[in-house]
Amino acid sequence: MLLENDLYPEDVRVRDEAHSLVAGGYDVRVIAPRGPGQARRARIDDVTVERYWLPMAKRGGAAGLLAEYAVAHVQLLIRGLGSLLRDADFLHSHNPPDTLFPLALVAHARKLG
């Protein structure tokens, strides 16, 4: 699961989806921004969490938001692609708007090959 704009497990929607997948027998990894005091890697309620640095735009105006968005997307594209090339069977992205669609194309091509 790729989470672009919130922390894990603080994002209740993503946390609930991850817990449902774990309950269904899936091995779940969430890739999310790292907040203050959060470890880069963690295991929370049988969910593996991999966190990346993200400059949260609190007072940066449009430039700050653009920087946050760009850093998040680079991180998610690289880490999502790595997950797909290693072992991921499914990829679920949580990013409005859906700009991580190139990962879906890689996932689809991988399933066809």
Disulfide bonds with the S-S distance in Angstrom:
none
